[in-house]
């Protein structure tokens, strides 16, 4: 069946990559996948990526790349010292990720992974805090975003500021909405709970990490909880607010911290399951490494289905023994959060025959990794599971 007039799929892109490696022409590739040769040509040129290896001695472009197929996939010299030029390769998975990102941007108008978005967020948030109106901030800084979009992003929690910071916004009664989505539908495609079950069935050996957030005072500091299911081990990251910008920046910082310490985020967090809160909207910050390559898989539970990630929800009860609901986190520091979860992980567990989560995690991974997550060893006689710990 011809796939003309249809979106290109990951399988199509894999086919293109394999055909390029065999030295096939765009016309032959197009006939094979049912696309026009110009479509294949545009696809390759749009998603080709620069790659370096030890043989690259110059930033100059290889003369062969000035004509079709524009990439080095089928070149016999790409993997040896016979070529000193910078490589350009077409990688199917990278092309699919870029396409999915573009699709999300086009359908939601929220380029969460784009530097332009973060720059606009910083400028608008700073301007509003200084008493300026959104329209004034946009026009004064020549930002390519509409007032309506900014208000929508703020309401969804994508900006550092919240609706209460907008003096005009709080004067008007909000329009009724039908079950607003916290995460854009385009982002959820391929990352649903059903997709998670299918992926887990194919890769049952991969450890699962569940993520969630616990809230203190509405609009105040929030704690992102990260739970390793196999060891019932949990640590927390203090967020200044419950926004995608804040959550993604803390995850990126964690990845850099792990990389510096010699750990791979993708190896430790191969599969992540979370709810569809707006703070997890920037999926590419969670899934991709600093070079934009996919290193982990993020999936979302169904709406109003917290039972689909029962382990992190259950472990929250140990956290609430120390920090009851209604307690503000605004006076917390990251050291406070680390102290709380160090005691949570030190509790002896019946299901582990009297061992603690800390014991199992450090046995499976290492004390160094636990320490990197801010978790310290607490002697059994020193464990405290009451609010007196933080008083």
N, C-alpha and C positions, 0 to 999 in steps of 0.2 A: 504493500500500500504506500502510495506517495505521501511524503510529509511536506509537500509544498504548501505555502500559506499557513504553516503552523510554526509555533515557536520551536527553536532548536533545543533538543534535550541533551542531558548528560551523555546518553548513549551515542547521540550524533557527534558530540564533541570528542568522545573517546575514539570513534571511528575516524574522525578527521586526524587526530593525533597519530593513530596507527598508520593511516594512509600517507601522511607526511613523512613518517619514518621510513616508509618504503619508496619514497621518491615519486609518488603519484602526482599528477597535475590536478589543478583545481577543477577542471572539467570532469576528469575521471572520478574525483572525490564527490563532486556534486551529483553525478549519475548514480553513484553508489548509495548515497544517503537521501536521494530525492530532492535535492536543492539545486538552485541555479549556481553556476560557477562563480558569479559575482558575489553571491551571498557567502559562499565559502571563503572567497578572497577577503571580503570585509571582515568576516569573523576572525580570520587568522591575523590580519593587520591590527584589528582592534584589541585583541587579547594577548598578543605576543609579549613575552616578558624577557627582560635582560637577565642573564645569568653569568656569574663569574666562577672561574675555577683557577687552579694554580698555573694553568698554561696561559692565561690572559695577560698580555704585556702592554696593551694599549687600549684607550677608550675609542679608538677610531672604528668606524663602521666597515665591516667587510663588504667589498664591492658586490659580492654575490647577493647580499641582502637588499640591494636596490631594485631587484626584479623578483618575480615570482620564483619560489613560494614565500620569500621575505623572512624565512626562519631557517634555523640550522638543524631542524629535526632530522632531515634525511642526509645531511652532510657527513661523509665518512671521516672528516677531520675534527668533528665537534668534541670528541673525547680524548684527544691526544695533543702532544706538543707541536703537531704540524700546523696548527692554527693559533696565531697570537691575538686574534681579534676578540672583542667582546661578543659573547654568544647571545642569540635571541631564539627563544624556544616557545613553542605553543604547547601549553600543558592543559589538558582537558578539565581537570578538577579546578584549577585556578580560573579558567575561563568561565566555568559554570558558576563559581562563587561570585565572580564579578558581574555576571549576567543577573544572578539572583539579587545582588545588591542594587543594581540598576533598576530592576523590576520593582523592588520595594520602594526605591526613591520615587519612581514614576507614579506608583499607585497611591502612596501615602503622602508624598511631598515632604518627607522627613529624612533628609540625608544624614542619619545619625552617625555614620562612620566617616563623614566628610569633614576635613579641616575647616571648610567654610562654615559648617553648622556650628562647630565649637567656637569659632571666632565670633560669629554672630551672637551666640549664647553669652559669651563673656561680655561683649560690648553692651548688649541690651540689659542684662542683669545688673551690670555696674551702673548704667544710666538710670534705671528704675530705682535702685537703692539710693542714688543721689538726688532723687526727686523729679526725674524727667519722665515724660510720657513716652509710651512705646513708639508712636508715630514720629515724635521728635528725634528719638534715638536712631530710628531707621534712616530717616532722611539726612540727619547730620553726619552719619557715617557711611552714607551711600551703600547700605546693605541690600542685597538682592533677596529680600524676603518680605512677604506682605504682613500687614498688621494682624489680619485674621489668622495667619499661620502662627505668628508669635503667640497670640492669645491661646491658640489651640495647643501649642507645645507646652506652654506654662501650665495649662489645665491638666494635661496628661502627665505632668511631672518630669518633662524632659529638660527643663531649665532649673537653674539653681534657685531662682526666686519662685514664689508661689502666688496664687491669685490674691491672697491677703495683702501682698505688696503693691497691688494695683489699686489706687484710690478710686478710679472710675469703675473698675470691674465689680467691686463689692457693693456698689450702689444699685446695681441692676439684678433683677431676679433671673437666674439662668434658665435658658430654654429647656424644656423637657427633652430628654434623649432616651432612646431605646437601647438599653444595655450596651453602653459604650465599651469598646475594646481597649484593654490596657496595653496590649501588644498588637501592632498592625497585623491584619490577616495574612498579608504577603510574607511576613517574617515567620509565621507559624507553619507555612507550607513546608512539608518535609520534616517538621519538628514537633508534630503532635504526639499525644500520648500513645496513640496507636502505632505511630512510626517508631516510638521508643520501644514498645513491646516487640515489634518486628526486628528491630536492630539488636535488642538484647537476646532474642532467640538465635540470631545468626552469630552473635559474639558473646556467649554466656560467660566467658572467662574474664571479661573486662570488669574491673571494679566500678561500682556506682557511687557517685557523689550526689547528694541531694542538697539543694540550696533553698533558702527562704529568708525572710526578714522579720524581725520582731520590732514592734513600735513602742516608743515611750509616749511622750506627749505628741499629739498630731501636729505636724509641721516642724517638729524638733528633730533631734538626732535619732538615728535608726541603727540597728545592728543587723548586718547581713550574716546569717549563720550558714556555715559550710560543714556538712555532715558526711563522714565516710561510713557507709552502711556496713561494710564488712567488719569494722572494729567498733562501731557505735561511737566513733571519735568525732568531736565537734570543736570547731574554733569559730571565732567571730571577728568581723571587721567593722569598726565603727564608721558610720556614714554621717556626714554633717546634715544630710537631708535624703529623702527617699526619691531620688531622681536617677534617670538613666545616666546622666553625665557624671554624677558622683560615684555611682556603682561601677561604671565602666572604668573610670580613672583609677579606682582602688584595685580593680582586678588587673589592670595593666601594670600598676606598681607592684602587685604581688608577683606577676610573671617575671618582671625584671629582677626582683629580689631573689626568686627561685633560680633564675638563670645565672645570676652572679654567684650563688652558692653551689652551682653545679647540678641543679635539678631541672628536669624537663616538665613543664606544666602539662603537656599532652600525655606524658607517661603517668603522672600522678592523678590527673583528672581526665581520663579518657572519655567518660560519659557523665554528663551532668543533667539532672532532672530538677526542674523548678516550676513555680507557678507562673501565671501570665501577668504578674505585676509590672508596671511601667519601668521599674528600675532595671529590669532584665531585657529591655527592648533592644539595646545595642548588642545584638547577638555576635557580631563580628569581633567585638572586643573580647568576648568570652571564647569564641571558637578559633580565632586566628592568632598566629604568632606575630611578632613585630614586623616580619617581612610579608605579612598578608597570607601566609600559607595555613591551611586548615590543620589544626593540631588536636582538636577535641570536638565532641558532638554535644550540642545543647538541645534538650527537648523540654516541651511545656506540658504540664498537666492540663486536663480539661478544666473549664471554668467551674468554680465552686466544687472542686473535687480534691480537697486537701488529703483525703484518704488515699490518694494515688501516690503520695510520698509520705507514708506513715512514720518512717524512721526519724526524720528530722522533726516532725510534729511531736512525736512522743518524747524526744530528747529535750524539747523546749520545756517540758514539765520540770526537768531538773534545773533548768535556767530560772524558771519562775519560782522555784523554792527559795532562790537567793534574791531575785528581783521580781517582786509581785507585780501583777498587772496594775497599770495606773501610775507606776513609778517612772518619773522622767529620767531620760538618759542624758539630758543636756549638760550635767556636771560630770559626765563620764569622760575619761580619756581612753586611749587604746590600751594603756596599762591596766585600767580598771576592767575592761572587757577580757583581757588576757588572764587576769587573776580569777575572774568568775569561771571561765571555761577550764582553767587549770584544775579547779576544785571539782567541776562537773565531770571531767575526765578521770579524776582520781577515785570516784565512787566505785566500790566493788560491785560487780554485776553477777546476778544469779545465773544468767545464761552463759556466762564465761567461767563458771565454776569458781567464783570468788576472785577472779582477775578483774582488773580495771580496764577501761577503754584505753588508757594511756599505756598499760602493759601490752595490750594487743597491737596497738598502732606502732609503738616503737619496735616491737618484735618483727612486724611485717615490713616496716619502712626503716625508720631510724630515730634516735633521740635528736639527731641534728635537724631532721625535718620537722619534728614536733616543736623544737625550739624556734625554728624559723617561722612557724605559725603562731608563735607567742605562748606556747603551752609548756609549762614547767612541771617537774615532778613534785608532787605533794605527798609527804609521808602519810600513811593511813591515819595515824593518831592526830594529824593536823587538819584533816579534811573538815570543812565547814559547809553545811547545806542549809543555811538560814540567812536572812537579811543582815544578821550581825556581821557577816563577812565584809560587806561594803560600808558598814557604819563605823 
